[in-house]
Amino acid sequence: MDDFWPVPDVLAHLAGRWRVERTVLDLATGDEGRFTGTADFEPGTGTAAGGLVHRESGTFRWRGVARPAGRTLHFLPGGTPGRAEVRFADGRPFHDLDLTRGHHVADHPCAADLYRGEFTVRDADHWRAVWRVRGPAKDLVLTTGYARVG
């Protein structure tokens, strides 16, 4: 489907709270996990000043075991308002993000693995990220749906 919703200002669009639903499918074993929680995109300080800090928290269920899970990313201004640079919490580069057309593909090499992310915006309150991970030790598909809260 190619009905994408263009985003002229990615940081303004992402700001706020989102409900998160993620499935993690291990294509090698057939195992499937599920993360449910929230993601808050809040104004950044320090190294994230001018951007947003993305804090995700919730529960990840894998092989019948539920555990608390979370992550932090920094979304920094890109060259134009529709673009952002996404970095890990420690400042390492993760990927670029350009939602001016409502759709973007980004690669992230991680050791011997390659993460390829596809981002799609459906409307003002829904977007999705699908990461395909391939490498000698990984064969995964991570599909995350985001729905605006409030």
Protein Blocks (a to p, Z undefined) as FASTA:
>chain_A
ZZdcddfblmlmmgccdddddddddfknopacdddddddddddehjlgoiacdddddddd
eehiacdddddddddddfbfkbccdddfkopafbdcdfknopacddddehjbccdddddd
fblmbccdddddddfkbccddddddddeZZ
